[in-house]
Structure formats: C-alpha cells, structure tokens
Amino acid sequence: MRLRIDLHIHTDHSRDSSISVEEAIRRCRAAGLDGFAVADHDTLSAVPEAMAKRGDLIVIPGVEVSASGVHILALGASESVPPGLPAAETVERIRDQGAVAVIAHPYAVFKTWVNGREIAEAGFDAVEVANAAQFPYGWMLKKNAALAERLGLPQTGGSDAHIPEVVGRAYTVVEADSRDVEAVLHAIRNGRTEACGSGITLSERLKKLFRT
C-alpha cells in the first residue's frame, strides 16, 4: 500500500517549534497524510502524547539527533542518543535500537559540500532528499538526490516543520506491506520510498526565524 508520511515534524517539545502535538495531528489529517514521524531535537518526550492522540494516523517515534557536524533522524527510536557524538557512533546507536538512521538536510546554503566518504562509512540507512525548509528548495533537492544516488541509499522527504502551516509540505511516499510502524521502517530500509513535496515560502521562512 502507498502511504504518505511526513518523516520530519518538530513539536513544541523542540525549543524552536511552535507546533503542539494536537496541532501536528490536525494538520497531518488536513494535508491528507497517513502519518508522521515525531522528530524533535534530541528528545522523545512528545512521543507518548502523539501515540495517545493519533487516532487512525501512523505515528513513528523519532528524534533528530545533533551529532557532530550532522543532524540524524532516528526513525523508530525507543531512546535518544546523546548529542555531539561522531556520526558513525550515532548511527550505530540508532541501529542498535532497531531504528532507521537518516541523514537530515545534508546540504545548506553555507554548506555546499559534504564528506561523502565519511557519510558512506557511517552506515546511514537513507538520505533526507526533500526537506521543505531548505533554501533554495529545488537546488537542494537535486544535491540531496545526487548524494543519495551516489551512496546508493533510499530517499525520504519531510517538512522539517517548526510552524503549523508547513506540516506536510514535503513528505515520503512509502510502499509498505501494512500500516504497522515496523512495516513502514522495513520499506524505508529497502528503498520503497519516493521523496515528494515543495519548499516553504519566504513569509513562512521569516515566520519561522522571527516567531514570537
């Protein structure tokens, strides 16, 4: 079955996000998504509430780990990983939990190159290719996709939403055998994914940067 899942949403359990768990769920439904991954910075504290209030939505417990020099999405995580560790050690700790390690937004405006060899040696499971918050979106999408293809890794998408309007702007189409979280993670690992969506607007970017 084809499932549309936003694999990168921050709730207000991240200090830089204004999205409540209830709002994230409401926005996902409004966007026609089948589910989302909670991906707060270095904490899983929003996961219990999301699981309790999800209704028929798929909720993937996750965390965005601030590793040394790179951010890593741990999808299906049961515990967080200490920030600041080398990428390879972070990935190892994520995979030891049975979770999926995705390199998040590998490029940025002022980070136009990455160490492909270091990334390859770290053992990532996938690359976040579509990230709605990246600017300029189209250019970053191409660079991220080229990296994923060079490494032979699956491609994912997520909104990286920090404000409600952005939820679901980018997402992953997952060809999973069922709506079970483990089935979704298995499909991601095996590359049965398509990164989809579009970027946020300038006004949304400014709102994210200067929100009160």
N, C-alpha and C positions, 0 to 999 in steps of 0.2 A: 504494500500500500504506500501511496505517496503522502508524506506528511510534511507540512510547512511549519518549521520550528525556528524561532529566533534564539540562536545559541549564545547570545551575549547581552544580557539586560542587568543593569545595576539598579538595586532598590535603594531606599533611603538608609539602609544599613551600610552603604558606602557614603562617606562624608561628603562626596561631591555630587551626589544624586538626590533629586527631589521626588523620586517615584516611590510611592508606598506600594507595599505588596498587593493590596487590593486594586490599586490603580494599574499596576502591571498586568494583573489578570484581566481586568476590564478592557484594557487597551489591546491585549492579545486577542481577546474574543472579537472586539470590534474590527480588528485587522484581518479576521478570518484565519488566524493561525490555529494549528493543532496543539501547540505547546511552546514552551520557552525554557531556557536554562537560566537559573539564578547565577549571576557571575559577579558578585560583589568583591571589592578589593580585600583580599587576604582574610576573609571571614565567611563562614557558612551560617551565620546567625539568622538570616532571613529564611532559610530553607524550611524549618518546621512550620512556620506560618504559611508559606507558599503551598506546602504539601497539604495542609489542613483546609485551605480555602480554594484549592484548584478546581474543584468540581470535575468536569469531564476533560479538562486540559491536561496534557502531559507536562509534568514539571521535572526537569532534570536538575538534580542538586549539583551545584558547581561553585567554583571560586576562581577569581582572576588573581593568580599568584604573581607577586612582584619579585621575580627572580633577578639575578644580577644581569643587567643590560637588556632584559627582555621580559615581557609580560606573557604569562602562560595560562590558558584556560584549562582548568581541571574539570572535565565533564563526567559526572557520576561519582564525584568525590564524596567520601564519608568523613574526611577530616582535612583541615587545611594544612598547608606546608609552610614552614617558616619563610618569610621573605628574605631576599638577599643572597640566597644560595646560588651556586652556579647552575646554569641551565640544565646540564646533564644530570646533576643530582636531583634537581627539582622534578624533572621528567621521570626519573627512576622512582622517586617517592610517590608521584602521582600514579604511575603504572602499577606499583606495588599494591595500591588500593583497588586495582581493577578498573581505574578510571582512565579516561582518554585525555591525552596531553596535546593541546592545540596551541601553536604559536599564534599569539594575538597581534593584529596590526603590525606586522614585521617592519613595514616602512613608515616614514613620516616625512613631512615637508623638509625638516632639517636632518633627517636620517635616510638618505637616499641609497644607502648600501647596507648590506648585512653580510656577516661572515657565514657564507653558505656551508663551508666545511664544518664549522662549529655547530651549526644547526643540524646538519646531517648526522654528525657524531652524537648529538644529544638524544636522538631517537624519538623525535616527535611523531605523533600519530597522524596529524593533519595540520594544514595551514589555514588560518582565517583569511580568506581571499576577499570577501565582501564585508566591509566594515563601514556602516553608514556615516560614521563620524570622521572618517579620513578625508583629507582635502589635499589636492583636488581628487574627487572620488574616482573618476574614470581612469586617471593616470595611475593612482594607487591600486586600483582593481587589476590593471594589466600587470603591474610589477609584482603584486602578490601572486597572481595566477602563474606568471612566469617562474617564480620561485617554487611554487608547488609542483609545477610540471618538471622543473629541473631536478627536484628531490624525489619525484615520483610519489607524492603524498596526496591524500584526499583533500578536497577543497570545501570549506564551510563558509557560512555567512551569518552575521549577526548585526543588530542595530548599534550595539555599544551605547544603548540609550541611558542618558542621565536625566533627561526631562521627558515627561509623558508623551509629548507629541511624536517622539522619534521611535517609540516602541513598534517593532515590526517593519521598520523601513528597509532593513536588509534581513535576510533570513536564509535558512538552508532547506532545500527540498531533500528529504531523506526517503529512500526506498527501503522501508523496513518491513519485516515479516509480520509485525504486530505493533500495537501502541505501547507495548511494555518498554520501560526505560532501557533495559538490557538489550532488547532487540534494536532500539534506536542506536545505542552505542556500538553494537556489533556492526550495524550498517555503516556507521561513520568510519569505523576502523577499516572496513573493507571497501571504502571508496564509493559507496552507493549514495552519493551526495551531489547536489548542484547548488552553487552559491548564487543567490538571487538578490534583487532589490536595487535601491538607489541611495544617493547620498542625502545628507541633511542640507537644508537651505542656510544661507548666510544669517538670516534672522534667528534661526534655531541655534546656529553655532554661537552667535553672540549671547543668546539667552542662556545657553549652557555655561559660557565663560563668565558672565556677569550676573547670574541669577542671585537673587537675594533670599 
